[in-house]
Amino acid sequence: MVTQMTVSLSKIYGMDIYTSDAKYIGKVNDVILNMETGEAVRILTKPLTRIDSNTKELIQKHSVLFRRVKSISDMILVQK
């Protein structure tokens, strides 16, 4: 069963992100959207200020796939 989650992007900026085993990942700093579907793809813990040769590395090291999000309330809980 797939659960749909609807939340305003402005609500999640600055929220803490934790894994399901209580490991702190960071704070929401930016979100990557799929402009065709309007869905969030990744949550970044570092700002994405420009696209350059370091962008891929920044995304790999400092982001979480949105499909891993299990819950959003006072914090964001992601699957390990």
Secondary structure, 3 states (H helix, E strand, C coil): CCCCCCCCHHHHCCCEEEECCCCEEEECCEEEEECCCCEEEEEECCCCCCCCCCHHHHHHHCEEEHHHEEEECCCEEECC
